Amino acid sequence: MGASTAYHLTRRGVRKIVLIEREPMLGMGSTGRNAGGVRHQFSSEANVRLSIESIRLFEGFADEVGYEIDFHQNGYLFLLSNERDLIDFKRSIDMQQRLGVDVDLISPEEARRLATGLDTTGVIAATFCSRDGIVDPNGVTMGFTKAAQAAGAEINRDTTVTGVHVEAGRITAVETSRGLIATSVVVDASGPWARDIGSMVGLDVPVLPYRRHIFITDPMGPELTPESRIMVIDFETTFYFHREGAGILFGMSDPDETPGYDTTVKWEFLELLTKTATKRLPALADAGIAHAWAGLYEMTPDAMPIIGPASQVEGFYLIAGFSGHGFQHSPAAGRILADMIVHGKVADIDTNPFEFDRFSSLDCEREKNVV
């Protein structure tokens, strides 16, 4: 989010930008720990619009940003096992198609043909969008960063933000482990740590970090893995998988996970996950695990992002709380925030669902398609 915002700001003529990264390298947090999926299939129209813009930029990333990225558009396949979810997804499909997204409701038999080895027992229908896919998060982050740097942005790695100065309700400076940076604008793009940065200016940012695991199997052979990198999601259980090299990348939400910053692998969770996973992809029962890691989802109460200014502190902006679908929306979200900072508004998209102050309302639009 920080790299995308910096890139889009430079395209609007802003050159005095400092991107602060606590780690020695960019993308070592949630960005570098996610599965890289990008999709149009959301329940919120606001999120679908973010997807349309973001995926369009991913498709033309080399031409627009100037750097090649690894992008496989083999589609997303959602498996539905109960009537309630089917009704919700039919409603979402109507909305997505109205916005020009080519998404279809298909049968379990069609789903099995799309994904080798898939067991659709209990599945009553599925949805598929061929323009969804898998993108390399590191390539996207570095592309945005290099383009921003070439336009004059400064990148401070291995630098920790220790405070944000506010005088008379306005941002005046950022305090870091390498010194003070005078500024009238601060963008909180700190993902799972957005609440910590917000507290530095007296804000209660409703973002909580939740651990999520990803496992990659040993090579399994072409007869056991899908030919493409199609992303398959069993919506009822949240189990998902896609081919990764000669193996399978897979994961699932842990219903017992509590908020926290722990990113160590909880190996006992693998046993629970495997019981669910092997019902949908039986070949996983005999697969060894080659790699495993955990990252953090940055969850908001309505599973929608916060993009825009905090009215309580002039010059303080947020781009956080994407609830597991942040990386894929970074192109559009960065562009929207850059427009807000430079022009004070966004002309082509309704940003009300992303407002920081929305949580005081009882009728927030909730994103239902969270994995």
N, C-alpha and C positions, 0 to 999 in steps of 0.2 A: 504493500500500500504506500509506503513512504517513497519507494523508487518510482512507482507510477505517478504519484502526485508531483514529485520533483520533475519528472519528464514532462508532464503536461503543463506545469508552470513555466518551464523554459520555452515551450511552444507558444506561450502567451506573452513572451517578452520578459519574464522575470528571470534574472540572472543571479541575484544575491540569495542563494539557497544553500543551507547546510543540512545535509542528511546525517543524522547521528545514529551510529550503530554500536551497541554495547559489545558485540562479539568481534573477534578478529576478522571475520569474513561476513559478508552479507548472506542472508538466506539460511542462517544456522538455526533459526527458531522454527515456528510453525510452517513457514514457507517451504523450508527444505525437508520437512517431515510429512508432508501430505501426499496423497496418492496421485495428484495432478489431474483429477477429473474436471471436465468442464461440461456443462449441460444447460439446455433450455428448459428442462422439465421441473419447474417450480410451481407451487400453488399460488404464490403472490405475483400479481401482474407486475409490480414494481421490480421484483427480482428477475422475472422473465425479460423485462426491458434491459436490465443490466446485462443479462446473458446475451441478448441479441447484439448489443453494441460490443461487448467484450469478445465474443467469438468471432465477430466480423474483423476485429483488430488482430486477433490471433491468426486468422486466415491470411491476413496481409501484413503480418508483423515485419517481415524482411523489407518490404517496400516502404512501409510507413516509419518504422523505428530504425531500420537499417541493420538489423542483426537477424541471423537465421535462428529459428527455434525448432525443436522436435515436436511435431503436432500430428497425432494420429486420429483422424475422424472416422472411427469405426462404430460409433453410436453408444447410446445408453439404453439398457434394457431393464425396466422395472417389472418385477414379478409381483402380482397381486393375488392374495389368498382369501380375501373376505369381501363381502358385498359393500361394506362401509367404505373401504379404501377404493373399491372399484367406482363407486358413485363419486367420490371426491376426485379421482383421477379423470373420470369422464368430464367433470365440470372443468378441471384444469386444462384438459385437451381442447375443449371448446374455446377457452380463453387464449391458449397458446396458438391455436390455428387462426383465431381472429387477428392475432398480432403477426401472422405470416410464418409461424414456425411449422415445419413439416414433421409432424409427430402423429403416430398411428396407434390405435388400439388393435392388438393382435392376439391370436389364440396361443394356448400353451404349446401346441404342436409347432407353430411358427417360431416360438421362442426357442424350442429345442434345436431347430434347424440353424438358428443364428449362433448358438453357443454349444460347441462340442462338449459332451459329457454332462450336460445339465439335466437334472432330475426335476421335473415339474409336478411331481405328486402334490396334490392339494392346491395347485395354482389354477385360478379360474380365468385369468386374463393377464395380459402384459401390455406395456406401452414401449414404443421404440422411436427414437429420433436419430437418424443417421448422421446428422451434423454435430452431435455431441461427440466427446472424445477425451483423449489424454494428452496433456501438454507438459513439457519439462519445466518445472517451477524455477530451477536455477537459471535456465536459459532466458526465461522471460525477465526475471529479476535483473540479471546482468545486462540484458539488452536495454531495459529502461535506464539502468544506472549509467552505463557507458554513454548512452545518448544524452542524458542529463549532464554528465561530466563534460562532454564535448561542447555543450552549450554554456558552460560556466559554473555549473553546480559543484559544490565542494562536498566530499564524502569523508566523514570522520569516523573511522573504524576504531574498535577497541576503546570506545569512549562511553562513559556512563553518565546519564543525566541524573544529577543529584538535587536539583531544585529548579523551580520556575518562578521568576520574580513578577509580582503584580503590584502596581501602584495605581491607586484611585480607580480600581476596577479594570485596569488595562495591562496587558502583557508588556513587560519591558526588557526581559532578558531570560536566558536559559543558563543555569549553572551546571557545568560538567566537570568530570574528573580531569579535564585538560584546560579548564579555564572558563571564563564567562563569555557568553555570546550575546551581544546586545541585539534585540529584535522586537518588533511589535506584533509579530505573528508566530504562533507555535501550532504545529500540527501533531496531534497525538495519534501516531500510527503504530503504537506499541503492542497491538494484538492482545494477547492474554494479560499483559501488564497495563492495559489502558486505564484500569481503575487506579493503579498506583500513581500513574502520571497525573490523572485527573485530581487526585487528592492533594497534589502539590499546589493546586490553585483553588482548593476548597470545594471541588466538585465531587459528587457521588456518582461515578460512572457505573451504570448497571451492567457490568461485564464480568463474568466469572469464568475461570479456566477449568476445563475438564480434560482429563487424559483420554487419548484415543490410541489404540494400538494398530500397527500394520505388520504383517508377516509375509515373507516371501519364501516359497518352497524351493527345494532342490530341483534341478531339471527333471521334467516328468515325461518327456516324449511327446511328439506331435499327435499321437492317437488319443491322448488324454487331455489336451489343452485346446482351447478355441484357436482357429486359424488366425483370427484378428485380435486386436486389443479391445474388443467390445467390453464395456463395463456392465456387469450384471449386478443388480441390487434386489435382494429379497426384502421387499418393503416392510413386511410384518415383523421380521426379526432384525432388520438393518444389516444383515450379512451381505457383503459385497465382494466381488473379485474381478480381476482382469488378468490376462496373460502378461507376464513380465519376463522378457527373454524366453528361455526355455522352461520357466517355472510359472507359478501363479502367485500374484499379489492378492492378499485378502485381509479383511478386517471386519469389525462389528462394534457397535456401541455396547459398552458395559453398563447395564441398568443399575448396578450397585456403585458406580463411580461417584465420588464426592468431589467438590471443588478443591483445587490445589495445583501446585506447580511441579509435582513429581512427574518426571518423564522417564523413570526407569521402567523396564519391561516387567510387567506383572505376569509371570509365566503361568501361574495357576489359572489365569483368565483364558489361556490358550486351550485348556481342557474343555471349558464351557463353550468356547467358540467352535472348537472342532466338532462337538456334538451337533451343533446347529449346521455348521458348514458342510459336513459330510452328507447331510440329508439333501442338500441342493447340488453338491458337487462330490459324488462318492469317491472320486479318484484322490481326494485329499486325505482319505483315511490312511493311505500307505505312503504319504509324502513326508519327506524330511524337511525341516526348517533350515534354510540357508541364512536368512537374515531376519531380524526383528528390531523394531524400534517403537517409540511412543512419542507423540506430540500433543499439543494442547489445542482444543477447540476454545474459542472465545465466545461464550454464549451470552445472549441478551434474553430478557424475559419473553419476548415475542419471536425470538430466532431471526430477527431482522437486524441489518447493520445500522450503525450510527454514522451518518455522513453529513458534516456541516458544522456551523458555529455553535458554541455554547453561549447563549444570550447573557448568562450571568457574568462572563469574563470576556471583555472585548479583545479580540485577536486570538482567542483560543478555539481551535477547530479539532474535530474528531473524525477519524476514519477507522473504525474498529467495530468489534462485536458482530462479525459476519457469520458466526455460529456454524462453522464448518464449510462454508462455501465462499471464503474470502479470496483465496488465490485466483479462482476462476473469474471473479468479478473485479479484479484489480484494474484492468484497463478502463472500464467505464467509471468505476468509483473514483479513481485518480483524476479522470477528466472532469467529473462533476465537481469534485472539491476544488480543483484548480479554477473552474469557472466561478465558484462561490467566492473564492479568495480574491480573484482579480476583478470580477464584474459584479459581485454581490448577489448574483442570482444565476439560475440555470433556466434557459429558455425552452429547452426541448424535452424535459422530463419532469414529472411530478415528484418532488423530493420530500413531500410531507411524510411518507412512510419511514423516512430515514432520519427525521428530526430528533435531536437530543431531548427536547422537551416533551416528546410524545408520550412518555411513560406515565404522565399524570392523567392521561385519558384512559377511559375504560374500553374504548372501541378500537384499540390498536389492531392493525392487520397482521395476523400471525402467519409465519411461514410453516406449513405443515410437512413439506418434503425435506426433512432433515434426517441425515443418516448418522 
